[in-house]
Amino acid sequence: MTFDPASLCFDANGLIPAVAQDADSGEVLMVAWMNVEAVAKTLDTGRVTYWSRSRQAFWIKGETSGHVQELVDFRLDCDRDCLLLQVRQTGPACHTNRRSCFYTAVRDSAEVELMAPDKEA
Amino acid sequence: MTFDPASLCFDANGLIPAVAQDADSGEVLMVAWMNVEAVAKTLDTGRVTYWSRSRQAFWIKGETSGHVQELVDFRLDCDRDCLLLQVRQTGPACHTNRRSCFYTAVRDSAEVELMAPDKEA
């Protein structure tokens, strides 16, 4: 069946959440949002492209930082309302220069920082 | 720093997306939503509890199916607007009886089914 990005279920703002996962290690790197055009651009170019809710513009991941995400596999869930992108991440995924945005855990009711920013980034 | 669920950034509907990941294999199992009380219940009980948008009710994962998610680690992202739950999943996570909800890939413009439903579930 040919895939049509418009067949996904977008929310009231025309967006769908996308989980980016390191294709090799399985680490969850970040979650961001796509609109229908961002989905099409990501599939067409193999470069992960989100929709920035704050800037209201396309966000080609790594375009300014160099921390690009090369698409390895594009998956959708059973309800077609969430995406899983397996990627090859160059450098840190997080704008804080950490490998993953999920660097804070809650353990014994306290916040714990799990990783420090990359030094050289 | 003591963690306060109300310190998370919830959307206009009072919800935050939560990615459930198998704590051992790293497989991304599903994405669902929580409100502030669901976050508190999950942390208090160690049993992952979502908010069902369709039923507008708490959804203690596995309460009827037995396919529970035991919380192993609770993480939040840099913007505090997304959660990553590392879990021990009993049985399939997906209501279609597949291990993961992300069983469809898009490859060469076509949808490909990556896994079949569990037989015995």
gemmi code that builds the backbone of each chain (N, CA, C; Angstrom):
import gemmi

chains = {
    "A": [
        ("MET", (0.855, -1.192, 0.000), (0.000, 0.000, 0.000), (0.891, 1.243, 0.000)),
        ("THR", (0.698, 2.119, -0.929), (1.493, 3.343, -0.994), (1.152, 4.232, 0.183)),
        ("PHE", (2.174, 4.793, 0.810), (1.967, 5.610, 1.997), (1.654, 7.053, 1.608)),
        ("ASP", (0.569, 7.573, 2.156), (0.198, 8.969, 1.957), (0.303, 9.682, 3.306)),
        ("PRO", (1.206, 10.682, 3.434), (1.343, 11.380, 4.723), (0.009, 11.919, 5.246)),
        ("ALA", (-0.916, 12.253, 4.347), (-2.206, 12.789, 4.782), (-3.073, 11.734, 5.452)),
        ("SER", (-2.673, 10.460, 5.353), (-3.443, 9.388, 6.002), (-3.132, 9.277, 7.491)),
        ("LEU", (-2.133, 10.034, 7.970), (-1.846, 10.055, 9.403), (-2.899, 10.878, 10.125)),
        ("CYS", (-3.008, 10.672, 11.437), (-3.963, 11.436, 12.238), (-3.233, 12.589, 12.913)),
        ("PHE", (-3.493, 13.779, 12.445), (-2.887, 14.974, 13.011), (-3.830, 15.562, 14.057)),
        ("ASP", (-3.246, 16.296, 15.012), (-4.082, 16.880, 16.063), (-4.757, 18.169, 15.568)),
        ("ALA", (-5.431, 18.865, 16.475), (-6.203, 20.052, 16.092), (-5.315, 21.133, 15.487)),
        ("ASN", (-4.013, 21.084, 15.797), (-3.069, 22.045, 15.222), (-2.390, 21.513, 13.955)),
        ("GLY", (-2.849, 20.358, 13.496), (-2.256, 19.782, 12.289), (-0.910, 19.134, 12.532)),
        ("LEU", (-0.662, 18.718, 13.769), (0.649, 18.162, 14.131), (0.545, 16.730, 14.646)),
        ("ILE", (1.669, 16.016, 14.533), (1.774, 14.653, 15.046), (3.115, 14.554, 15.786)),
        ("PRO", (3.123, 13.915, 16.966), (4.403, 13.782, 17.672), (5.297, 12.720, 17.029)),
        ("ALA", (6.602, 12.986, 17.070), (7.577, 12.059, 16.482), (8.676, 11.793, 17.504)),
        ("VAL", (8.866, 10.518, 17.813), (9.916, 10.080, 18.742), (11.151, 9.744, 17.912)),
        ("ALA", (12.284, 10.369, 18.228), (13.528, 10.035, 17.529), (14.347, 9.104, 18.407)),
        ("GLN", (14.715, 7.971, 17.831), (15.440, 6.923, 18.558), (16.728, 6.610, 17.812)),
        ("ASP", (17.816, 6.495, 18.530), (19.082, 6.084, 17.914), (18.918, 4.688, 17.313)),
        ("ALA", (19.179, 4.571, 16.020), (18.919, 3.309, 15.317), (19.830, 2.194, 15.796)),
        ("ASP", (20.989, 2.540, 16.312), (21.931, 1.506, 16.754), (21.756, 1.157, 18.232)),
        ("SER", (21.752, 2.169, 19.080), (21.738, 1.905, 20.532), (20.337, 1.749, 21.097)),
        ("GLY", (19.320, 2.238, 20.385), (17.952, 2.201, 20.897), (17.635, 3.343, 21.843)),
        ("GLU", (18.617, 4.194, 22.132), (18.376, 5.323, 23.035), (17.310, 6.262, 22.449)),
        ("VAL", (16.360, 6.682, 23.283), (15.389, 7.683, 22.850), (16.051, 9.053, 22.988)),
        ("LEU", (16.135, 9.774, 21.889), (16.905, 11.018, 21.844), (16.049, 12.251, 22.123)),
        ("MET", (14.870, 12.302, 21.544), (14.027, 13.496, 21.666), (12.636, 13.179, 21.135)),
        ("VAL", (11.708, 14.080, 21.434), (10.379, 14.036, 20.830), (10.085, 15.428, 20.292)),
        ("ALA", (9.675, 15.507, 19.050), (9.289, 16.796, 18.466), (8.057, 16.560, 17.594)),
        ("TRP", (7.669, 17.553, 16.834), (6.393, 17.502, 16.125), (6.578, 17.697, 14.625)),
        ("MET", (5.681, 17.119, 13.862), (5.683, 17.269, 12.401), (4.292, 17.640, 11.929)),
        ("ASN", (4.241, 18.417, 10.849), (2.981, 18.559, 10.126), (3.071, 17.697, 8.861)),
        ("VAL", (2.050, 17.717, 8.049), (2.017, 16.789, 6.908), (3.176, 17.052, 5.950)),
        ("GLU", (3.539, 18.324, 5.773), (4.645, 18.639, 4.853), (5.985, 18.192, 5.445)),
        ("ALA", (6.138, 18.316, 6.757), (7.389, 17.883, 7.389), (7.562, 16.366, 7.242)),
        ("VAL", (6.463, 15.631, 7.348), (6.523, 14.179, 7.130), (6.993, 13.891, 5.704)),
        ("ALA", (6.391, 14.587, 4.741), (6.753, 14.355, 3.332), (8.208, 14.720, 3.079)),
        ("LYS", (8.661, 15.847, 3.636), (10.059, 16.276, 3.451), (11.026, 15.261, 4.069)),
        ("THR", (10.684, 14.767, 5.248), (11.551, 13.794, 5.918), (11.705, 12.542, 5.067)),
        ("LEU", (10.588, 12.053, 4.530), (10.647, 10.842, 3.704), (11.347, 11.097, 2.373)),
        ("ASP", (11.130, 12.281, 1.810), (11.728, 12.581, 0.501), (13.234, 12.786, 0.584)),
        ("THR", (13.686, 13.422, 1.681), (15.095, 13.824, 1.754), (15.943, 12.872, 2.594)),
        ("GLY", (15.308, 12.104, 3.481), (16.074, 11.271, 4.398), (16.736, 12.075, 5.508)),
        ("ARG", (16.439, 13.356, 5.564), (16.927, 14.223, 6.638), (15.725, 14.605, 7.487)),
        ("VAL", (15.794, 14.308, 8.785), (14.602, 14.502, 9.612), (14.271, 15.992, 9.727)),
        ("THR", (13.026, 16.303, 9.404), (12.537, 17.683, 9.374), (11.290, 17.787, 10.232)),
        ("TYR", (11.358, 18.577, 11.278), (10.213, 18.782, 12.174), (9.513, 20.102, 11.825)),
        ("TRP", (8.421, 20.350, 12.548), (7.762, 21.646, 12.498), (8.001, 22.304, 13.857)),
        ("SER", (8.620, 23.456, 13.860), (8.885, 24.152, 15.111), (7.630, 24.898, 15.551)),
        ("ARG", (7.097, 24.493, 16.703), (5.888, 25.146, 17.213), (6.197, 26.567, 17.682)),
        ("SER", (7.399, 26.799, 18.204), (7.739, 28.136, 18.701), (8.014, 29.090, 17.537)),
        ("ARG", (8.689, 28.601, 16.499), (9.025, 29.480, 15.372), (7.984, 29.418, 14.268)),
        ("GLN", (7.073, 28.420, 14.343), (6.086, 28.206, 13.280), (6.774, 28.135, 11.916)),
        ("ALA", (7.769, 27.250, 11.849), (8.550, 27.099, 10.615), (9.104, 25.685, 10.569)),
        ("PHE", (9.502, 25.257, 9.362), (10.164, 23.957, 9.263), (11.473, 24.015, 10.029)),
        ("TRP", (11.834, 22.884, 10.593), (13.034, 22.780, 11.411), (13.785, 21.552, 10.894)),
        ("ILE", (14.697, 21.817, 9.955), (15.531, 20.721, 9.450), (16.576, 20.481, 10.524)),
        ("LYS", (16.394, 19.390, 11.244), (17.226, 19.113, 12.422), (18.707, 19.178, 12.044)),
        ("GLY", (19.452, 20.037, 12.755), (20.896, 20.139, 12.535), (21.294, 21.119, 11.447)),
        ("GLU", (20.336, 21.814, 10.861), (20.663, 22.707, 9.731), (21.635, 23.803, 10.163)),
        ("THR", (21.458, 24.330, 11.376), (22.398, 25.351, 11.845), (23.482, 24.736, 12.747)),
        ("SER", (23.124, 23.735, 13.548), (24.081, 23.171, 14.508), (24.983, 22.107, 13.894)),
        ("GLY", (24.561, 21.533, 12.783), (25.295, 20.393, 12.220), (24.901, 19.066, 12.851)),
        ("HIS", (24.032, 19.120, 13.851), (23.635, 17.900, 14.561), (22.451, 17.243, 13.864)),
        ("VAL", (22.715, 16.785, 12.658), (21.650, 16.271, 11.801), (21.172, 14.888, 12.239)),
        ("GLN", (19.973, 14.561, 11.786), (19.411, 13.231, 11.974), (19.153, 12.612, 10.606)),
        ("GLU", (19.885, 11.557, 10.315), (19.685, 10.831, 9.068), (18.639, 9.748, 9.331)),
        ("LEU", (17.605, 9.740, 8.532), (16.518, 8.775, 8.733), (16.960, 7.368, 8.351)),
        ("VAL", (16.782, 6.435, 9.273), (17.099, 5.033, 9.010), (15.801, 4.242, 8.792)),
        ("ASP", (14.808, 4.471, 9.649), (13.522, 3.795, 9.461), (12.415, 4.691, 9.998)),
        ("PHE", (11.309, 4.724, 9.286), (10.161, 5.576, 9.606), (9.001, 4.659, 9.975)),
        ("ARG", (8.496, 4.797, 11.194), (7.407, 3.925, 11.643), (6.231, 4.728, 12.185)),
        ("LEU", (5.055, 4.143, 12.123), (3.861, 4.780, 12.666), (3.167, 3.793, 13.586)),
        ("ASP", (2.365, 4.328, 14.503), (1.736, 3.429, 15.471), (0.357, 2.982, 15.002)),
        ("CYS", (-0.233, 2.101, 15.797), (-1.497, 1.463, 15.446), (-2.627, 2.461, 15.196)),
        ("ASP", (-2.593, 3.589, 15.903), (-3.630, 4.611, 15.739), (-3.268, 5.654, 14.684)),
        ("ARG", (-2.081, 5.519, 14.107), (-1.581, 6.459, 13.092), (-1.492, 7.888, 13.633)),
        ("ASP", (-1.346, 8.018, 14.969), (-1.269, 9.370, 15.533), (0.060, 9.627, 16.263)),
        ("CYS", (1.050, 8.788, 15.984), (2.385, 9.013, 16.544), (3.405, 8.346, 15.627)),
        ("LEU", (4.581, 8.970, 15.513), (5.650, 8.447, 14.653), (6.847, 8.025, 15.485)),
        ("LEU", (7.557, 7.022, 15.005), (8.836, 6.605, 15.591), (9.872, 6.669, 14.478)),
        ("LEU", (10.870, 7.526, 14.670), (11.916, 7.703, 13.670), (13.188, 7.072, 14.190)),
        ("GLN", (13.659, 6.060, 13.527), (14.970, 5.521, 13.884), (15.984, 6.289, 13.063)),
        ("VAL", (16.980, 6.859, 13.759), (17.872, 7.823, 13.112), (19.331, 7.529, 13.433)),
        ("ARG", (20.192, 8.107, 12.578), (21.611, 8.158, 12.881), (21.878, 9.615, 13.250)),
        ("GLN", (22.174, 9.848, 14.527), (22.300, 11.211, 15.068), (23.768, 11.647, 15.046)),
        ("THR", (24.040, 12.775, 14.414), (25.371, 13.368, 14.476), (25.423, 14.300, 15.680)),
        ("GLY", (26.371, 14.077, 16.588), (26.508, 14.941, 17.765), (25.334, 14.795, 18.699)),
        ("PRO", (25.173, 15.751, 19.620), (24.068, 15.681, 20.577), (22.737, 16.012, 19.911)),
        ("ALA", (21.672, 15.351, 20.351), (20.336, 15.665, 19.835), (19.749, 16.877, 20.546)),
        ("CYS", (20.143, 17.085, 21.791), (19.498, 18.108, 22.618), (20.178, 19.467, 22.453)),
        ("HIS", (19.383, 20.530, 22.525), (19.933, 21.883, 22.386), (20.819, 22.256, 23.584)),
        ("THR", (20.772, 21.439, 24.649), (21.665, 21.664, 25.794), (23.016, 20.963, 25.597)),
        ("ASN", (23.215, 20.432, 24.406), (24.444, 19.697, 24.057), (24.578, 18.352, 24.752)),
        ("ARG", (23.461, 17.803, 25.152), (23.468, 16.438, 25.660), (23.001, 15.498, 24.547)),
        ("ARG", (23.474, 14.270, 24.632), (23.117, 13.264, 23.632), (21.597, 13.154, 23.480)),
        ("SER", (20.892, 13.098, 24.596), (19.435, 12.931, 24.601), (18.799, 14.064, 25.390)),
        ("CYS", (17.578, 14.423, 25.011), (16.822, 15.421, 25.789), (16.344, 14.844, 27.125)),
        ("PHE", (16.333, 13.517, 27.239), (15.773, 12.876, 28.448), (16.884, 12.597, 29.452)),
        ("TYR", (17.502, 13.653, 29.928), (18.659, 13.511, 30.814), (18.291, 13.692, 32.284)),
        ("THR", (17.020, 13.842, 32.577), (16.574, 14.005, 33.955), (15.671, 12.841, 34.347)),
        ("ALA", (15.983, 12.199, 35.457), (15.136, 11.125, 35.982), (14.530, 11.583, 37.298)),
        ("VAL", (13.416, 10.961, 37.650), (12.818, 11.169, 38.975), (12.997, 9.876, 39.751)),
        ("ARG", (13.809, 9.946, 40.816), (14.095, 8.762, 41.623), (13.964, 9.125, 43.092)),
        ("ASP", (13.197, 8.331, 43.830), (12.937, 8.628, 45.241), (12.424, 10.060, 45.405)),
        ("SER", (11.517, 10.451, 44.510), (10.845, 11.763, 44.554), (11.755, 12.936, 44.225)),
        ("ALA", (12.991, 12.677, 43.789), (13.907, 13.785, 43.488), (14.355, 13.733, 42.034)),
        ("GLU", (14.637, 14.913, 41.483), (15.162, 14.978, 40.126), (16.667, 14.699, 40.146)),
        ("VAL", (17.094, 13.838, 39.225), (18.498, 13.433, 39.137), (18.977, 13.692, 37.712)),
        ("GLU", (20.097, 14.369, 37.565), (20.640, 14.602, 36.220), (21.496, 13.407, 35.817)),
        ("LEU", (21.134, 12.796, 34.679), (21.782, 11.542, 34.289), (22.999, 11.747, 33.406)),
        ("MET", (23.048, 12.877, 32.699), (24.204, 13.090, 31.814), (24.522, 14.565, 31.724)),
        ("ALA", (25.810, 14.847, 31.577), (26.277, 16.230, 31.461), (26.342, 16.620, 29.983)),
        ("PRO", (26.383, 17.925, 29.705), (26.527, 18.347, 28.302), (27.864, 17.857, 27.732)),
        ("ASP", (27.874, 17.575, 26.428), (29.131, 17.227, 25.750), (30.068, 18.418, 25.842)),
        ("LYS", (31.325, 18.139, 26.117), (32.312, 19.206, 26.285), (32.638, 19.917, 24.974)),
        ("GLU", (32.869, 19.133, 23.932), (33.422, 19.696, 22.702), (32.360, 20.249, 21.755)),
        ("ALA", (31.101, 20.025, 22.074), (30.055, 20.413, 21.123), (29.883, 21.939, 21.091)),
    ],
    "B": [
        ("MET", (16.516, 18.115, 44.286), (15.286, 18.894, 44.154), (14.082, 17.939, 44.149)),
        ("THR", (13.147, 18.162, 45.022), (11.953, 17.319, 45.071), (11.117, 17.540, 43.814)),
        ("PHE", (10.641, 16.455, 43.250), (9.883, 16.538, 42.007), (8.414, 16.802, 42.279)),
        ("ASP", (7.886, 17.817, 41.606), (6.469, 18.149, 41.689), (5.838, 17.916, 40.310)),
        ("PRO", (4.896, 16.970, 40.185), (4.285, 16.727, 38.870), (3.727, 17.997, 38.225)),
        ("ALA", (3.293, 18.947, 39.028), (2.733, 20.189, 38.472), (3.805, 21.068, 37.821)),
        ("SER", (5.075, 20.725, 38.035), (6.153, 21.500, 37.407), (6.381, 21.105, 35.949)),
        ("LEU", (5.700, 20.046, 35.495), (5.785, 19.665, 34.083), (4.968, 20.626, 33.236)),
        ("CYS", (5.259, 20.658, 31.953), (4.504, 21.522, 31.033), (3.435, 20.697, 30.335)),
        ("PHE", (2.206, 20.934, 30.721), (1.074, 20.243, 30.115), (0.512, 21.083, 28.971)),
        ("ASP", (-0.123, 20.422, 28.019), (-0.672, 21.156, 26.878), (-2.013, 21.802, 27.241)),
        ("ALA", (-2.674, 22.379, 26.251), (-3.914, 23.114, 26.497), (-5.002, 22.224, 27.095)),
        ("ASN", (-4.873, 20.906, 26.879), (-5.834, 19.962, 27.447), (-5.370, 19.395, 28.784)),
        ("GLY", (-4.249, 19.924, 29.301), (-3.748, 19.437, 30.575), (-3.012, 18.110, 30.461)),
        ("LEU", (-2.494, 17.798, 29.270), (-1.873, 16.497, 29.030), (-0.422, 16.629, 28.602)),
        ("ILE", (0.335, 15.562, 28.833), (1.737, 15.490, 28.417), (1.934, 14.111, 27.776)),
        ("PRO", (2.653, 14.044, 26.641), (2.882, 12.739, 26.026), (3.932, 11.941, 26.786)),
        ("ALA", (3.731, 10.632, 26.830), (4.645, 9.730, 27.531), (5.025, 8.576, 26.597)),
        ("VAL", (6.317, 8.420, 26.390), (6.855, 7.344, 25.558), (7.190, 6.177, 26.483)),
        ("ALA", (6.644, 5.004, 26.212), (6.987, 3.821, 27.005), (8.010, 2.997, 26.244)),
        ("GLN", (9.124, 2.730, 26.925), (10.233, 2.004, 26.306), (10.547, 0.766, 27.158)),
        ("ASP", (10.770, -0.355, 26.515), (11.177, -1.558, 27.246), (12.526, -1.292, 27.914)),
        ("ALA", (12.569, -1.448, 29.224), (13.769, -1.095, 29.985), (14.948, -1.990, 29.636)),
        ("ASP", (14.681, -3.193, 29.175), (15.781, -4.113, 28.866), (16.217, -4.017, 27.410)),
        ("SER", (15.265, -4.114, 26.509), (15.623, -4.179, 25.079), (15.763, -2.803, 24.447)),
        ("GLY", (15.174, -1.773, 25.056), (15.194, -0.440, 24.453), (14.102, -0.233, 23.416)),
        ("GLU", (13.314, -1.262, 23.144), (12.243, -1.135, 22.155), (11.213, -0.085, 22.595)),
        ("VAL", (10.824, 0.788, 21.679), (9.754, 1.736, 21.980), (8.430, 1.003, 21.799)),
        ("LEU", (7.631, 0.961, 22.859), (6.426, 0.142, 22.875), (5.184, 0.904, 22.456)),
        ("MET", (5.030, 2.132, 22.953), (3.812, 2.907, 22.710), (4.035, 4.338, 23.156)),
        ("VAL", (3.124, 5.205, 22.741), (3.072, 6.574, 23.257), (1.639, 6.831, 23.680)),
        ("ALA", (1.467, 7.335, 24.892), (0.129, 7.689, 25.369), (0.254, 8.980, 26.174)),
        ("TRP", (-0.817, 9.373, 26.844), (-0.865, 10.687, 27.472), (-1.140, 10.584, 28.966)),
        ("MET", (-0.655, 11.547, 29.694), (-0.903, 11.633, 31.131), (-1.355, 13.039, 31.494)),
        ("ASN", (-2.193, 13.124, 32.509), (-2.440, 14.420, 33.140), (-1.659, 14.438, 34.469)),
        ("VAL", (-1.786, 15.520, 35.197), (-0.946, 15.662, 36.389), (-1.222, 14.560, 37.414)),
        ("GLU", (-2.480, 14.152, 37.533), (-2.806, 13.089, 38.493), (-2.262, 11.739, 38.024)),
        ("ALA", (-2.298, 11.496, 36.729), (-1.768, 10.227, 36.208), (-0.262, 10.142, 36.464)),
        ("VAL", (0.435, 11.258, 36.331), (1.868, 11.277, 36.643), (2.078, 10.913, 38.108)),
        ("ALA", (1.302, 11.541, 38.986), (1.449, 11.277, 40.418), (1.128, 9.820, 40.741)),
        ("LYS", (0.057, 9.289, 40.151), (-0.324, 7.893, 40.413), (0.767, 6.933, 39.925)),
        ("THR", (1.324, 7.225, 38.752), (2.375, 6.357, 38.199), (3.568, 6.310, 39.146)),
        ("LEU", (3.975, 7.490, 39.630), (5.133, 7.541, 40.532), (4.810, 6.905, 41.888)),
        ("ASP", (3.603, 7.102, 42.351), (3.231, 6.569, 43.672), (3.102, 5.050, 43.678)),
        ("THR", (2.549, 4.519, 42.583), (2.219, 3.095, 42.581), (3.258, 2.235, 41.869)),
        ("GLY", (4.064, 2.855, 40.976), (4.994, 2.063, 40.177), (4.296, 1.294, 39.064)),
        ("ARG", (2.999, 1.521, 38.912), (2.214, 0.936, 37.815), (1.854, 2.077, 36.876)),
        ("VAL", (2.245, 1.929, 35.596), (2.053, 3.044, 34.674), (0.562, 3.302, 34.448)),
        ("THR", (0.170, 4.527, 34.670), (-1.223, 4.963, 34.574), (-1.307, 6.156, 33.629)),
        ("TYR", (-2.051, 5.978, 32.552), (-2.237, 7.055, 31.573), (-3.589, 7.716, 31.801)),
        ("TRP", (-3.833, 8.758, 30.981), (-5.161, 9.352, 30.900), (-5.720, 9.007, 29.527)),
        ("SER", (-6.833, 8.334, 29.499), (-7.436, 7.956, 28.227), (-8.203, 9.143, 27.655)),
        ("ARG", (-7.728, 9.639, 26.504), (-8.408, 10.779, 25.868), (-9.766, 10.370, 25.336)),
        ("SER", (-9.918, 9.111, 24.884), (-11.202, 8.691, 24.329), (-12.228, 8.450, 25.437)),
        ("ARG", (-11.774, 7.868, 26.549), (-12.704, 7.565, 27.637), (-12.756, 8.674, 28.673)),
        ("GLN", (-11.789, 9.621, 28.618), (-11.702, 10.684, 29.621), (-11.708, 10.087, 31.025)),
        ("ALA", (-10.770, 9.154, 31.203), (-10.669, 8.453, 32.484), (-9.243, 7.953, 32.663)),
        ("PHE", (-8.874, 7.658, 33.906), (-7.571, 7.056, 34.135), (-7.524, 5.699, 33.447)),
        ("TRP", (-6.341, 5.375, 32.992), (-6.135, 4.127, 32.268), (-4.913, 3.464, 32.895)),
        ("ILE", (-5.194, 2.606, 33.888), (-4.108, 1.846, 34.505), (-3.756, 0.753, 33.517)),
        ("LYS", (-2.632, 0.939, 32.853), (-2.244, 0.044, 31.759), (-2.270, -1.416, 32.225)),
        ("GLY", (-3.037, -2.244, 31.546), (-3.091, -3.661, 31.845), (-4.138, -4.042, 32.865)),
        ("GLU", (-4.907, -3.063, 33.350), (-5.866, -3.358, 34.424), (-6.888, -4.408, 33.989)),
        ("THR", (-7.344, -4.324, 32.735), (-8.283, -5.347, 32.266), (-7.576, -6.459, 31.494)),
        ("SER", (-6.542, -6.106, 30.725), (-5.869, -7.103, 29.871), (-4.820, -7.912, 30.613)),
        ("GLY", (-4.333, -7.387, 31.733), (-3.210, -8.033, 32.407), (-1.856, -7.628, 31.838)),
        ("HIS", (-1.872, -6.843, 30.793), (-0.618, -6.436, 30.138), (-0.060, -5.176, 30.791)),
        ("VAL", (0.316, -5.333, 32.033), (0.734, -4.196, 32.854), (2.122, -3.698, 32.467)),
        ("GLN", (2.360, -2.446, 32.861), (3.682, -1.843, 32.716), (4.172, -1.470, 34.115)),
        ("GLU", (5.247, -2.134, 34.513), (5.888, -1.823, 35.791), (6.940, -0.748, 35.529)),
        ("LEU", (6.858, 0.334, 36.260), (7.781, 1.447, 36.039), (9.178, 1.097, 36.544)),
        ("VAL", (10.169, 1.265, 35.671), (11.564, 1.041, 36.054), (12.281, 2.379, 36.230)),
        ("ASP", (12.063, 3.300, 35.290), (12.666, 4.629, 35.433), (11.760, 5.656, 34.774)),
        ("PHE", (11.627, 6.806, 35.422), (10.749, 7.893, 34.969), (11.648, 9.061, 34.572)),
        ("ARG", (11.571, 9.486, 33.315), (12.429, 10.584, 32.850), (11.612, 11.674, 32.191)),
        ("LEU", (12.148, 12.893, 32.224), (11.504, 14.010, 31.539), (12.514, 14.680, 30.634)),
        ("ASP", (12.015, 15.405, 29.643), (12.952, 16.001, 28.697), (13.306, 17.441, 29.098)),
        ("CYS", (14.205, 18.026, 28.339), (14.769, 19.347, 28.633), (13.695, 20.425, 28.739)),
        ("ASP", (12.636, 20.303, 27.971), (11.550, 21.292, 27.994), (10.451, 20.928, 28.996)),
        ("ARG", (10.611, 19.816, 29.657), (9.629, 19.318, 30.642), (8.246, 19.129, 30.028)),
        ("ASP", (8.205, 18.896, 28.704), (6.901, 18.715, 28.063), (6.749, 17.342, 27.410)),
        ("CYS", (7.609, 16.418, 27.801), (7.470, 15.043, 27.323), (8.114, 14.107, 28.339)),
        ("LEU", (7.546, 12.916, 28.490), (8.050, 11.930, 29.444), (8.572, 10.696, 28.717)),
        ("LEU", (9.565, 10.073, 29.318), (10.067, 8.781, 28.850), (9.977, 7.809, 30.020)),
        ("LEU", (9.182, 6.754, 29.839), (8.981, 5.767, 30.894), (9.696, 4.495, 30.492)),
        ("GLN", (10.689, 4.113, 31.253), (11.301, 2.815, 31.016), (10.523, 1.820, 31.859)),
        ("VAL", (10.056, 0.763, 31.190), (9.085, -0.129, 31.824), (9.444, -1.589, 31.621)),
        ("ARG", (8.876, -2.424, 32.485), (8.884, -3.861, 32.291), (7.471, -4.213, 31.846)),
        ("GLN", (7.332, -4.608, 30.593), (6.018, -4.829, 29.982), (5.644, -6.298, 30.065)),
        ("THR", (4.489, -6.587, 30.646), (3.950, -7.947, 30.624), (3.112, -8.117, 29.368)),
        ("GLY", (3.432, -9.093, 28.540), (2.653, -9.347, 27.329), (2.808, -8.231, 26.335)),
        ("PRO", (1.916, -8.178, 25.336), (2.009, -7.136, 24.315), (1.573, -5.780, 24.867)),
        ("ALA", (2.213, -4.720, 24.404), (1.810, -3.372, 24.807), (0.629, -2.874, 23.981)),
        ("CYS", (0.510, -3.367, 22.758), (-0.486, -2.822, 21.818), (-1.814, -3.555, 21.946)),
        ("HIS", (-2.903, -2.807, 21.746), (-4.238, -3.408, 21.840), (-4.494, -4.387, 20.686)),
        ("THR", (-3.610, -4.378, 19.674), (-3.726, -5.349, 18.574), (-2.991, -6.651, 18.912)),
        ("ASN", (-2.508, -6.745, 20.150), (-1.755, -7.919, 20.622), (-0.365, -8.033, 20.026)),
        ("ARG", (0.162, -6.918, 19.569), (1.562, -6.900, 19.151), (2.397, -6.327, 20.293)),
        ("ARG", (3.641, -6.731, 20.315), (4.570, -6.276, 21.349), (4.611, -4.744, 21.418)),
        ("SER", (4.710, -4.105, 20.261), (4.809, -2.639, 20.172), (3.703, -2.113, 19.269)),
        ("CYS", (3.266, -0.875, 19.553), (2.303, -0.223, 18.662), (2.943, 0.195, 17.336)),
        ("PHE", (4.279, 0.277, 17.310), (4.964, 0.786, 16.109), (5.364, -0.373, 15.202)),
        ("TYR", (4.357, -1.083, 14.700), (4.612, -2.291, 13.906), (4.513, -2.038, 12.411)),
        ("THR", (4.317, -0.776, 12.029), (4.237, -0.434, 10.605), (5.386, 0.489, 10.225)),
        ("ALA", (6.118, 0.137, 9.188), (7.179, 0.997, 8.669), (6.794, 1.492, 7.284)),
        ("VAL", (7.394, 2.622, 6.906), (7.236, 3.117, 5.541), (8.593, 2.952, 4.857)),
        ("ARG", (8.619, 2.082, 3.855), (9.867, 1.804, 3.142), (9.597, 1.823, 1.648)),
        ("ASP", (10.413, 2.578, 0.903), (10.208, 2.734, -0.543), (8.756, 3.152, -0.820)),
        ("SER", (8.282, 4.109, -0.001), (6.944, 4.708, -0.173), (5.783, 3.767, 0.130)),
        ("ALA", (6.068, 2.586, 0.659), (4.990, 1.640, 0.938), (4.952, 1.281, 2.416)),
        ("GLU", (3.764, 0.983, 2.911), (3.631, 0.537, 4.291), (3.967, -0.950, 4.395)),
        ("VAL", (4.789, -1.282, 5.383), (5.238, -2.656, 5.582), (4.907, -3.051, 7.017)),
        ("GLU", (4.273, -4.190, 7.213), (3.971, -4.667, 8.570), (5.170, -5.439, 9.106)),
        ("LEU", (5.701, -4.983, 10.252), (6.941, -5.531, 10.765), (6.728, -6.701, 11.718)),
        ("MET", (5.563, -6.746, 12.340), (5.337, -7.848, 13.279), (3.868, -8.226, 13.301)),
        ("ALA", (3.626, -9.537, 13.531), (2.265, -10.050, 13.590), (1.783, -10.036, 15.038)),
        ("PRO", (0.469, -10.121, 15.247), (-0.038, -10.206, 16.613), (0.470, -11.476, 17.297)),
        ("ASP", (0.652, -11.372, 18.620), (1.008, -12.558, 19.402), (-0.137, -13.563, 19.321)),
        ("LYS", (0.225, -14.816, 19.148), (-0.803, -15.854, 18.979), (-1.584, -16.126, 20.268)),
        ("GLU", (-0.868, -16.239, 21.355), (-1.495, -16.739, 22.586), (-2.132, -15.640, 23.428)),
        ("ALA", (-1.928, -14.414, 23.042), (-2.385, -13.318, 23.901), (-3.901, -13.185, 23.869)),
    ],
}
model = gemmi.Model(1)
for chain_id, residues in chains.items():
    chain = gemmi.Chain(chain_id)
    for i, (resn, *xyz) in enumerate(residues, 1):
        res = gemmi.Residue()
        res.name, res.seqid = resn, gemmi.SeqId(i, " ")
        for name, pos in zip(("N", "CA", "C"), xyz):
            atom = gemmi.Atom()
            atom.name, atom.element = name, gemmi.Element(name[0])
            atom.pos, atom.b_iso = gemmi.Position(*pos), 0.0
            res.add_atom(atom)
        chain.add_residue(res)
    model.add_chain(chain)
structure = gemmi.Structure()
structure.add_model(model)
structure.setup_entities()
